[in-house]
Amino acid sequence: MAWGYVALAALVEIFWVVGLRYSGTFLQWAGTTVAIISSFYFIIKACEKLPSGTVYAVFTGAGAAAILIVDILVFKAGFTWITLSFIALIVIGVVGIKMTTDEADQQGGD
């Protein structure tokens, strides 16, 4: 369940980052604020079961990759193969961190 909280936090991060960029009305800013609070709530819940460094690394890496993909697909940002390569590196890093954290939890763990 803790990894689910990390995934939810990264998903909600997309909405608040877009909200920070495009909000113009009070209602839009209120929604952005709710998204920020929700995202950090999910991070706090994940940190109750997982190491905070791992949670933060996975959250920022997954969020950054997802936001870049949304920028390319929705907001028509420029796309290059080098950009795709760097997204792949982020995804590989996030998967590696998750795999090593699971091993550490099984060896030492709760």
C-alpha positions as CSV (number, residue, x, y, z in Angstrom):
1,M,0.0,0.0,0.0
2,A,2.9,2.4,0.7
3,W,4.0,2.2,-2.9
4,G,0.4,3.0,-3.9
5,Y,0.7,6.2,-1.9
6,V,3.9,7.1,-3.8
7,A,2.1,6.5,-7.1
8,L,-0.9,8.6,-6.1
9,A,1.4,11.4,-4.9
10,A,3.2,11.4,-8.3
11,L,-0.1,11.4,-10.2
12,V,-1.5,14.3,-8.2
13,E,1.8,16.1,-8.7
14,I,1.0,16.4,-12.4
15,F,-2.2,18.3,-11.6
16,W,-0.7,20.7,-9.2
17,V,2.3,21.5,-11.4
18,V,0.0,22.2,-14.3
19,G,-2.2,24.2,-11.9
20,L,0.8,26.3,-10.8
21,R,1.4,27.1,-14.5
22,Y,-2.1,27.7,-15.7
23,S,-4.3,28.8,-12.8
24,G,-6.0,32.1,-13.2
25,T,-9.1,32.1,-11.1
26,F,-9.7,31.6,-7.4
27,L,-11.3,28.2,-8.0
28,Q,-8.4,27.0,-10.1
29,W,-5.9,28.2,-7.4
30,A,-8.1,26.4,-4.8
31,G,-7.9,23.2,-6.8
32,T,-4.2,23.5,-7.1
33,T,-3.8,24.1,-3.4
34,V,-5.9,20.9,-2.7
35,A,-3.8,19.0,-5.1
36,I,-0.6,20.1,-3.4
37,I,-1.9,19.2,0.1
38,S,-3.1,15.8,-1.2
39,S,0.2,15.1,-2.8
40,F,2.1,15.8,0.3
41,Y,-0.4,13.8,2.4
42,F,0.3,10.8,0.2
43,I,4.0,11.3,0.6
44,I,3.7,11.5,4.4
45,K,1.6,8.3,4.4
46,A,4.2,6.5,2.3
47,C,7.0,7.6,4.6
48,E,5.3,5.8,7.5
49,K,6.2,2.5,5.9
50,L,9.1,3.2,3.5
51,P,12.4,5.1,3.9
52,S,11.9,8.8,3.3
53,G,14.9,9.2,0.9
54,T,13.6,6.4,-1.3
55,V,10.0,7.8,-1.3
56,Y,11.3,11.3,-2.2
57,A,13.5,10.0,-5.0
58,V,10.8,7.9,-6.5
59,F,8.2,10.6,-6.1
60,T,10.3,13.3,-7.8
61,G,11.6,11.0,-10.5
62,A,8.2,9.6,-11.5
63,G,6.6,13.0,-11.2
64,A,9.2,14.7,-13.4
65,A,9.0,12.0,-16.0
66,A,5.1,12.1,-16.0
67,I,5.1,15.9,-16.2
68,L,7.4,15.9,-19.1
69,I,5.3,13.4,-20.9
70,V,2.1,15.4,-20.2
71,D,4.0,18.5,-21.5
72,I,4.8,16.7,-24.8
73,L,1.4,15.1,-25.3
74,V,-1.0,17.7,-24.0
75,F,0.8,21.0,-24.2
76,K,2.8,20.2,-27.4
77,A,6.2,20.9,-25.9
78,G,9.1,20.0,-28.1
79,F,10.1,16.4,-28.4
80,T,13.6,15.0,-29.1
81,W,15.0,11.5,-28.8
82,I,17.5,12.7,-26.3
83,T,14.6,13.8,-24.1
84,L,13.1,10.4,-24.4
85,S,16.5,8.9,-23.5
86,F,16.6,10.9,-20.3
87,I,13.0,10.0,-19.4
88,A,14.1,6.3,-19.8
89,L,17.0,6.9,-17.5
90,I,14.6,8.3,-14.9
91,V,12.3,5.4,-15.2
92,I,15.2,2.9,-14.9
93,G,16.4,4.7,-11.8
94,V,13.0,4.7,-10.2
95,V,12.6,1.0,-10.9
96,G,16.1,0.3,-9.6
97,I,15.4,2.2,-6.4
98,K,12.1,0.3,-5.9
99,M,13.8,-3.0,-6.4
100,T,16.6,-2.3,-4.0
101,T,14.2,-1.0,-1.4
102,D,12.1,-4.1,-1.5
103,E,15.3,-6.2,-1.0
104,A,16.3,-4.1,2.0
105,D,12.9,-4.4,3.5
106,Q,12.9,-8.2,3.2
107,Q,16.4,-8.5,4.7
108,G,16.1,-6.2,7.6
109,G,12.6,-5.7,7.9
110,D,9.3,-4.8,9.1
